Amino acid sequence: MKKENFQDISITEIAQTAELSRKTFYHSFKNKEAVINYLCDQLFDQYFEQLLQQKPQVGEIMLNTTFEIFLNFWWQKRDLIQLLIRQGLFDHMNEIWQKKAIPRYQQFAAPWHVHGTPAQVNYVMAFQLGGFTNILRVWLGQGDPEPPGKIKNVMLLAARQLADSLNAN
């Protein structure tokens, strides 16, 4: 995908690059989109494992740690994210993330999580993940993205301003 458009890559090219036969490829994957799905699944499993290692904390401290984990994880994967953005596969990754995140919602005890019906949790996750994934798209979609710490400070400032505006009433 670094050299050519994903849509133009054949299964034969993928199998040859991986030093596999086409038969072996099809034994593991239905098509080349299944390879992208597998890649995204692996990425989110790795990210979620890092997120779960976080000790529960209160308020802004936990938000700060969560932002730090998020930004540092994806910063390490920035070449891949930039490639997915260039190939038009970032929205596909986002869909996979949404599907994988909802069942894991209760496993990650964050003070900002809503305890509600599955439909309510779905809306909350769409709201939260939309923000996170759009940050990735804007941040890592740049040719020379800023370091994670700078982005974390902007995210914290925005969260503080939102909280302050809600508390002003």
VEXLUM-335721 format. One record per residue: residue in one letter; y, x, z of N, C-alpha, C in turn. Coordinates in nm, 2 decimals, decimal comma. Layout:
<sites>
  r     n_v     n_u     n_w    ca_v    ca_u    ca_w     c_v     c_u     c_w
  a       Y       X       Z       Y       X       Z       Y       X       Z
...
</sites>
This chain:
<sites>
  r     n_v     n_u     n_w    ca_v    ca_u    ca_w     c_v     c_u     c_w
  m   -0,12    0,08    0,00    0,00    0,00    0,00    0,13    0,09    0,00
  k    0,11    0,21    0,03    0,23    0,30    0,03    0,27    0,33   -0,12
  k    0,17    0,32   -0,21    0,19    0,36   -0,35    0,20    0,24   -0,44
  e    0,14    0,13   -0,41    0,15    0,02   -0,50    0,16   -0,12   -0,42
  n    0,20   -0,22   -0,50    0,21   -0,35   -0,44    0,07   -0,40   -0,39
  f    0,07   -0,46   -0,28   -0,05   -0,52   -0,22   -0,12   -0,61   -0,32
  q   -0,05   -0,70   -0,39   -0,10   -0,79   -0,48   -0,17   -0,72   -0,60
  d   -0,13   -0,60   -0,63   -0,19   -0,53   -0,74   -0,31   -0,44   -0,70
  i   -0,34   -0,43   -0,57   -0,45   -0,35   -0,53   -0,58   -0,42   -0,54
  s   -0,68   -0,36   -0,60   -0,81   -0,42   -0,62   -0,90   -0,39   -0,51
  i   -1,01   -0,47   -0,49   -1,11   -0,45   -0,40   -1,18   -0,31   -0,43
  t   -1,20   -0,28   -0,55   -1,26   -0,16   -0,60   -1,17   -0,04   -0,54
  e   -1,04   -0,05   -0,56   -0,95    0,06   -0,51   -0,97    0,08   -0,36
  i   -0,97   -0,04   -0,29   -0,98   -0,03   -0,14   -1,12    0,03   -0,10
  a   -1,22   -0,01   -0,16   -1,36    0,04   -0,13   -1,36    0,19   -0,16
  q   -1,31    0,23   -0,28   -1,31    0,37   -0,31   -1,23    0,46   -0,22
  t   -1,11    0,41   -0,18   -1,03    0,48   -0,08   -1,10    0,49    0,05
  a   -1,17    0,39    0,09   -1,24    0,39    0,22   -1,38    0,46    0,21
  e   -1,41    0,50    0,09   -1,54    0,56    0,06   -1,66    0,47    0,09
  l   -1,64    0,34    0,04   -1,74    0,24    0,06   -1,78    0,18   -0,07
  s   -1,90    0,12   -0,08   -1,93    0,05   -0,20   -1,86   -0,09   -0,19
  r   -1,85   -0,16   -0,30   -1,79   -0,30   -0,30   -1,88   -0,39   -0,21
  k   -2,01   -0,37   -0,22   -2,10   -0,45   -0,15   -2,08   -0,43    0,00
  t   -2,06   -0,31    0,05   -2,03   -0,28    0,19   -1,90   -0,35    0,23
  f   -1,80   -0,33    0,14   -1,67   -0,40    0,17   -1,69   -0,55    0,19
  y   -1,76   -0,61    0,10   -1,78   -0,76    0,11   -1,87   -0,80    0,22
  h   -1,95   -0,71    0,27   -2,03   -0,73    0,39   -1,94   -0,75    0,51
  s   -1,83   -0,68    0,52   -1,74   -0,69    0,63   -1,62   -0,78    0,61
  f   -1,57   -0,79    0,48   -1,45   -0,87    0,46   -1,47   -0,96    0,34
  k   -1,41   -1,08    0,35   -1,42   -1,18    0,25   -1,33   -1,14    0,13
  n   -1,22   -1,08    0,16   -1,12   -1,05    0,05   -1,02   -0,95    0,11
  k   -0,93   -0,90    0,04   -0,83   -0,80    0,09   -0,74   -0,86    0,19
  e   -0,71   -0,99    0,19   -0,63   -1,05    0,29   -0,70   -1,05    0,43
  a   -0,83   -1,05    0,42   -0,91   -1,04    0,55   -0,89   -0,90    0,61
  v   -0,87   -0,80    0,53   -0,84   -0,67    0,58   -0,71   -0,67    0,66
  i   -0,61   -0,73    0,60   -0,48   -0,74    0,67   -0,49   -0,82    0,80
  n   -0,57   -0,93    0,79   -0,59   -1,01    0,91   -0,66   -0,93    1,02
  y   -0,76   -0,85    0,98   -0,83   -0,76    1,08   -0,73   -0,66    1,14
  l   -0,65   -0,60    1,05   -0,55   -0,50    1,10   -0,45   -0,57    1,20
  c   -0,40   -0,68    1,17   -0,31   -0,75    1,26   -0,38   -0,79    1,39
  d   -0,50   -0,84    1,38   -0,58   -0,87    1,50   -0,59   -0,75    1,59
  q   -0,62   -0,63    1,53   -0,63   -0,51    1,61   -0,50   -0,47    1,67
  l   -0,39   -0,48    1,60   -0,26   -0,45    1,65   -0,23   -0,53    1,77
  f   -0,25   -0,66    1,76   -0,21   -0,75    1,87   -0,30   -0,74    1,99
  d   -0,43   -0,71    1,97   -0,51   -0,68    2,08   -0,47   -0,56    2,15
  q   -0,43   -0,45    2,08   -0,38   -0,33    2,15   -0,25   -0,36    2,22
  y   -0,16   -0,44    2,16   -0,03   -0,47    2,22   -0,05   -0,55    2,35
  f   -0,14   -0,65    2,34   -0,16   -0,74    2,45   -0,23   -0,66    2,57
  e   -0,32   -0,57    2,54   -0,38   -0,49    2,65   -0,27   -0,41    2,72
  q   -0,17   -0,36    2,65   -0,06   -0,29    2,72    0,02   -0,38    2,80
  l    0,05   -0,50    2,75    0,12   -0,60    2,82    0,05   -0,64    2,95
  l   -0,08   -0,66    2,94   -0,15   -0,70    3,06   -0,16   -0,59    3,17
  q   -0,14   -0,46    3,13   -0,14   -0,36    3,23   -0,01   -0,36    3,32
  q    0,09   -0,43    3,28    0,21   -0,45    3,35    0,19   -0,52    3,48
  k    0,24   -0,47    3,59    0,23   -0,54    3,72    0,33   -0,65    3,73
  p    0,29   -0,77    3,78    0,39   -0,88    3,79    0,51   -0,84    3,87
  q    0,63   -0,87    3,82    0,75   -0,84    3,89    0,84   -0,96    3,88
  v    0,96   -0,95    3,94    1,05   -1,07    3,94    1,16   -1,05    3,84
  g    1,21   -1,16    3,79    1,33   -1,17    3,71    1,35   -1,06    3,61
  e    1,47   -1,00    3,61    1,51   -0,91    3,51    1,43   -0,78    3,51
  i    1,37   -0,75    3,62    1,29   -0,63    3,63    1,17   -0,64    3,54
  m    1,10   -0,76    3,54    0,99   -0,78    3,46    1,03   -0,80    3,31
  l    1,14   -0,86    3,29    1,19   -0,87    3,15    1,22   -0,74    3,09
  n    1,28   -0,65    3,17    1,31   -0,51    3,13    1,18   -0,44    3,09
  t    1,08   -0,45    3,18    0,95   -0,38    3,15    0,88   -0,44    3,03
  t    0,89   -0,57    3,02    0,83   -0,64    2,90    0,89   -0,59    2,77
  f    1,02   -0,59    2,77    1,10   -0,54    2,65    1,06   -0,40    2,62
  e    1,05   -0,32    2,73    1,02   -0,17    2,71    0,88   -0,16    2,65
  i    0,78   -0,23    2,70    0,65   -0,22    2,64    0,65   -0,27    2,50
  f    0,71   -0,38    2,47    0,72   -0,44    2,34    0,78   -0,34    2,24
  l    0,90   -0,29    2,27    0,97   -0,20    2,18    0,90   -0,06    2,16
  n    0,85   -0,01    2,27    0,78    0,12    2,26    0,65    0,11    2,18
  f    0,58    0,00    2,20    0,45   -0,02    2,13    0,48   -0,02    1,98
  w    0,57   -0,11    1,94    0,60   -0,13    1,80    0,68   -0,01    1,74
  w    0,75    0,06    1,82    0,81    0,18    1,77    0,71    0,28    1,72
  q    0,60    0,29    1,80    0,49    0,38    1,76    0,42    0,34    1,63
  k    0,43    0,21    1,60    0,36    0,15    1,48    0,47    0,12    1,37
  r    0,59    0,18    1,38    0,70    0,14    1,29    0,66    0,17    1,15
  d    0,59    0,28    1,12    0,56    0,30    0,97    0,48    0,19    0,92
  l    0,38    0,14    0,99    0,30    0,03    0,95    0,38   -0,10    0,94
  i    0,47   -0,13    1,04    0,55   -0,25    1,03    0,64   -0,24    0,91
  q    0,70   -0,13    0,89    0,79   -0,11    0,77    0,71   -0,14    0,64
  l    0,59   -0,09    0,64    0,51   -0,11    0,52    0,48   -0,26    0,50
  l    0,44   -0,33    0,61    0,42   -0,47    0,60    0,54   -0,55    0,56
  i    0,66   -0,51    0,61    0,78   -0,57    0,56    0,81   -0,55    0,41
  r    0,79   -0,43    0,37    0,81   -0,40    0,23    0,71   -0,47    0,14
  q    0,59   -0,49    0,19    0,49   -0,56    0,11    0,50   -0,71    0,12
  g    0,59   -0,76    0,19    0,60   -0,91    0,21    0,49   -0,97    0,29
  l    0,43   -0,89    0,38    0,32   -0,93    0,47    0,36   -0,96    0,61
  f    0,49   -0,94    0,64    0,53   -0,95    0,78    0,52   -1,09    0,83
  d    0,56   -1,19    0,75    0,54   -1,33    0,79    0,40   -1,37    0,82
  h    0,31   -1,31    0,74    0,17   -1,33    0,76    0,13   -1,27    0,90
  m    0,17   -1,16    0,93    0,15   -1,09    1,06    0,20   -1,18    1,17
  n    0,32   -1,24    1,15    0,38   -1,33    1,25    0,29   -1,45    1,28
  e    0,24   -1,51    1,17    0,15   -1,63    1,19    0,02   -1,59    1,27
  i   -0,03   -1,48    1,24   -0,15   -1,43    1,32   -0,12   -1,41    1,46
  w    0,00   -1,35    1,49    0,04   -1,33    1,62    0,06   -1,46    1,70
  q    0,12   -1,56    1,64    0,14   -1,69    1,70    0,00   -1,75    1,74
  k   -0,10   -1,74    1,65   -0,23   -1,80    1,68   -0,30   -1,72    1,79
  k   -0,28   -1,59    1,79   -0,35   -1,51    1,90   -0,28   -1,52    2,03
  a   -0,15   -1,54    2,03   -0,07   -1,54    2,15   -0,09   -1,67    2,24
  i   -0,10   -1,78    2,17   -0,11   -1,91    2,25   -0,23   -1,91    2,34
  p   -0,35   -1,88    2,30   -0,46   -1,88    2,40   -0,44   -1,78    2,51
  r   -0,36   -1,68    2,49   -0,34   -1,57    2,59   -0,22   -1,60    2,68
  y   -0,15   -1,70    2,66   -0,03   -1,73    2,72   -0,04   -1,73    2,88
  q   -0,14   -1,79    2,93   -0,16   -1,80    3,07   -0,21   -1,67    3,13
  q   -0,27   -1,58    3,05   -0,32   -1,46    3,11   -0,21   -1,36    3,14
  f   -0,10   -1,38    3,08    0,02   -1,29    3,11    0,12   -1,37    3,19
  a    0,12   -1,35    3,32    0,20   -1,43    3,42    0,34   -1,38    3,42
  a    0,42   -1,44    3,34    0,57   -1,41    3,33    0,65   -1,52    3,40
  p    0,75   -1,48    3,47    0,83   -1,59    3,54    0,90   -1,68    3,44
  w    0,92   -1,64    3,32    0,99   -1,73    3,22    0,89   -1,82    3,15
  h    0,76   -1,81    3,18    0,66   -1,90    3,11    0,67   -2,04    3,16
  v    0,66   -2,14    3,07    0,66   -2,28    3,11    0,51   -2,32    3,13
  h    0,49   -2,40    3,23    0,36   -2,45    3,26    0,36   -2,60    3,21
  g    0,30   -2,62    3,10    0,31   -2,75    3,04    0,19   -2,78    2,96
  t    0,20   -2,88    2,88    0,09   -2,93    2,79    0,07   -2,82    2,68
  p   -0,04   -2,82    2,61   -0,06   -2,73    2,50    0,05   -2,74    2,40
  a    0,10   -2,86    2,37    0,20   -2,87    2,27    0,33   -2,81    2,32
  q    0,36   -2,82    2,45    0,48   -2,76    2,50    0,47   -2,61    2,50
  v    0,35   -2,56    2,54    0,33   -2,41    2,53    0,35   -2,36    2,39
  n    0,30   -2,44    2,29    0,31   -2,40    2,15    0,46   -2,38    2,11
  y    0,54   -2,48    2,15    0,68   -2,47    2,12    0,75   -2,35    2,19
  v    0,71   -2,33    2,32    0,77   -2,22    2,39    0,73   -2,09    2,32
  m    0,61   -2,07    2,29    0,56   -1,95    2,22    0,63   -1,93    2,09
  a    0,65   -2,04    2,01    0,71   -2,03    1,88    0,86   -1,98    1,91
  f    0,92   -2,03    2,01    1,06   -1,99    2,04    1,06   -1,84    2,08
  q    0,98   -1,80    2,17    0,98   -1,66    2,22    0,93   -1,56    2,12
  l    0,82   -1,59    2,05    0,77   -1,50    1,95    0,86   -1,49    1,83
  g    0,93   -1,60    1,80    1,03   -1,60    1,69    1,13   -1,49    1,72
  g    1,18   -1,49    1,84    1,28   -1,39    1,88    1,23   -1,25    1,87
  f    1,11   -1,23    1,92    1,05   -1,10    1,92    1,02   -1,05    1,78
  t    0,96   -1,13    1,70    0,92   -1,09    1,57    1,05   -1,07    1,48
  n    1,15   -1,15    1,50    1,27   -1,13    1,42    1,34   -1,00    1,46
  i    1,34   -0,97    1,59    1,39   -0,84    1,63    1,31   -0,72    1,56
  l    1,18   -0,73    1,55    1,10   -0,63    1,48    1,15   -0,62    1,33
  r    1,16   -0,74    1,27    1,20   -0,75    1,13    1,33   -0,68    1,10
  v    1,43   -0,71    1,18    1,57   -0,66    1,17    1,57   -0,51    1,21
  w    1,51   -0,48    1,32    1,52   -0,35    1,38    1,44   -0,25    1,29
  l    1,31   -0,28    1,27    1,23   -0,18    1,19    1,24   -0,20    1,04
  g    1,30   -0,30    1,00    1,32   -0,32    0,85    1,43   -0,23    0,80
  q    1,51   -0,16    0,89    1,61   -0,07    0,85    1,55    0,06    0,81
  g    1,62    0,13    0,73    1,58    0,27    0,68    1,57    0,37    0,80
  d    1,67    0,36    0,89    1,67    0,45    1,00    1,70    0,37    1,13
  p    1,59    0,31    1,18    1,61    0,22    1,30    1,65    0,30    1,43
  e    1,73    0,23    1,51    1,78    0,29    1,64    1,66    0,31    1,73
  p    1,67    0,40    1,83    1,56    0,42    1,92    1,54    0,29    2,01
  p    1,42    0,27    2,06    1,38    0,15    2,14    1,48    0,13    2,26
  g    1,52    0,23    2,33    1,61    0,21    2,44    1,74    0,14    2,41
  k    1,79    0,17    2,29    1,92    0,11    2,25    1,89   -0,04    2,22
  i    1,78   -0,08    2,16    1,75   -0,21    2,13    1,72   -0,29    2,25
  k    1,65   -0,23    2,35    1,62   -0,29    2,48    1,75   -0,33    2,55
  n    1,85   -0,25    2,55    1,98   -0,28    2,61    2,04   -0,40    2,55
  v    2,04   -0,41    2,42    2,10   -0,52    2,35    2,02   -0,65    2,39
  m    1,89   -0,64    2,39    1,81   -0,76    2,42    1,83   -0,80    2,57
  l    1,84   -0,71    2,66    1,87   -0,75    2,80    2,01   -0,81    2,81
  l    2,11   -0,76    2,74    2,24   -0,81    2,74    2,24   -0,96    2,69
  a    2,17   -0,98    2,58    2,16   -1,12    2,53    2,09   -1,21    2,63
  a    1,99   -1,16    2,69    1,91   -1,25    2,79    2,01   -1,28    2,91
  r    2,08   -1,18    2,96    2,17   -1,20    3,07    2,28   -1,30    3,03
  q    2,34   -1,29    2,91    2,44   -1,38    2,87    2,39   -1,52    2,86
  l    2,26   -1,53    2,81    2,20   -1,67    2,80    2,18   -1,72    2,94
  a    2,13   -1,65    3,03    2,11   -1,69    3,17    2,24   -1,73    3,24
  d    2,34   -1,64    3,22    2,47   -1,67    3,28    2,53   -1,80    3,22
  s    2,51   -1,82    3,09    2,57   -1,95    3,03    2,50   -2,07    3,09
  l    2,37   -2,06    3,12    2,30   -2,17    3,17    2,34   -2,19    3,32
  n    2,36   -2,09    3,39    2,40   -2,10    3,53    2,55   -2,14    3,55
  a    2,63   -2,13    3,45    2,77   -2,16    3,46    2,80   -2,31    3,49
  n    2,70   -2,39    3,46    2,72   -2,53    3,47    2,70   -2,57    3,61
</sites>
